[in-house]
């Protein structure tokens, strides 16, 4: 929640090169840090209550929190997207799949349900990637990337399967490949083909 509020307030601020969020006319920031007359539809209490029960302290803590993030690079929320539409880490993905998808009947209007029921494993992904990619170094990176994106396994499990890499390394490779495919259309097409085969 805290991270999201900073993201909402700071992105427009940085885009317009405004160093003080209070000067950004389209931001609700000023309503969060002062007793300024609120607009009827804006509810500040829920977010502020995450900082402190005392509203005055909460305003001060909120202001400090947002200002500390001015000018800093924020992580891409979409990097935590699993299986194309579930936002969260591997544990959350596994919980969603086991709780809401695994025992649900197939629905023609939601093909992703059928796709997620299939237990996609790192072993299967590694096999498919190595069939397509002959460069072992590249195949390893894409195997790690796709395993993180589609298996719902914990980072530690993926790291253990591929070996000679830690949890953080799995995340770093995922982020690097995600950025690389945005820049390189050829790489993006290769990954899309692999995703179709895995699915």
Secondary structure, 3 states (H helix, E strand, C coil): CHHHHHHHHHHHHHHCCCCCHHHCCCCCHHHHHCCCCCCCCCCCHHHHCCCCCCHHHHHHHHHHHHHHCCCCCCCCHHHHEECCCEECCHHHHHHHHHHHHCCCCCCCCCHHHHHHHCCCCHHHHHHHHHHHCCCHHHHHHHHHHHHHHHCCCCHHHHHHHHCCCCHHHHHHHHHHHHHHHHHCHHHHHHHHHHHHHHC
